[in-house]
Amino acid sequence: MDVWKAAAERARTHGDVLILAAGQPSTPAPRPVLRAIKTAVESELLGYTETFGILALRELIAEHHREKYGYRVDPDDVVVTTGSSGAFSLIFLAAFDPGDTVVVARPGYPAYRNSLTALGCRVVELDCGPQTRFQPTVGMLEALPQPPAGVVVASPANPTGTMIAPAELAALARWCAQHGTLLISDEIYHGITYDNSRTDSTTSSAWETSRESVVIGSLSKYFSMTGWRLGWMLVPSELRPALQRLASNLTVCPPAVSQHAALHAFGAEAAAELDGHVRRYAVNRQLLLEGLPTLGITDLAPADGAFYVYADIGHLTDDSRAWCADVLEHTGVALAPGVDFDTVDGHHTVRISFAGATSDIEAALSRLGHHFGI
Ligand SMILES: Cc1ncc(COP(=O)(O)O)c(C=O)c1O
């Protein structure tokens, strides 16, 4: 958010900013959603809805999971939330008590750590490096002094874009089920993957193995609808009553207008448009994977999915925050320093988002080349 602010200031003073720091698509919601929303605003009451979301949307989400992963899901398994962020707050509150140990990967999405800490949980960060594709493994859980109350995994992950191979996710889900640990599987980047011929780049869902886990989804990433604030989770039935009470007290319901719009996000027309975005991300990704090494930035996490390249820039700086500020000042290119994602090693890493226009990626690489004197 600091980078965002600095980039906005630079845009105001210089008008030349290229944002490669944002964790969001640069495109609006798909056209069927935009068309439908006009009708919804005129024809629907748009008052409070059922706390867990309107039935028609929960049916569509259930069908989406059935079609994509082949497992059984009923609308009753689905809880629609205010973004996946809303799902995380609710499930953390419902499932954990202050003092509970919850395990996350480092590097990782900082909101897990921050929200769990705010709720009084003991957050244990697993040091996940290139040997395990920056992802937790069963071996790491085995090495803990005792099974934790919860484990949060994300595949594809933010900031690394790396994925957990299906067999490893299944093993994690089995281990958690056997040890009374709640597995929370953040699957919000599903749909944005590359090189799908490799088995470790295939998305699988935790519910393929264990219905005792929680699967988190969102309209923010593949569906290009960040600001509509809609996400969902698939939850084991025993957690539903607590979630129902919490959600009805905390938010009453997810935004009605977005729920009605979301009914049009899952069809073939939307998919054709959204798959087009993924093809653009793939082109952008390739540009970075080829262009960054020519700048001497060679230590890159395998960019299996999402829209990030995570790079070790230890040969350039020991202060990624200052380095990103300097790059912004001299080139107008906004990058995200690793410090937020990794409190230990983030001072020498950077996250580069390629969710923007291909011309922006090309221009950014050219400006960085100029800056580095290449
Ligand atoms: C891994 C991950 N999970 C969750 C979120 C939250 O997304 P939202 O609340 O928009 O669904 C993000 C946002 O960047 C993310 O990167």
The ligand as a Gaussian input file, in Angstrom:
#p B3LYP/6-31G(d) Opt

LIG

0 1
 C       -3.344000     -15.398000      -1.778000
 C       -4.435000     -14.397000      -1.588000
 N       -5.493000     -14.732000      -0.837000
 C       -6.503000     -13.855000      -0.610000
 C       -6.497000     -12.579000      -1.169000
 C       -7.665000     -11.656000      -0.899000
 O       -8.447000     -11.516000      -2.064000
 P       -9.980000     -11.082000      -2.070000
 O      -10.385000     -10.677000      -0.717000
 O      -10.050000      -9.961000      -3.057000
 O      -10.745000     -12.304000      -2.560000
 C       -5.420000     -12.192000      -1.964000
 C       -5.360000     -10.837000      -2.536000
 O       -4.412000     -10.424000      -3.160000
 C       -4.360000     -13.127000      -2.181000
 O       -3.304000     -12.818000      -2.947000

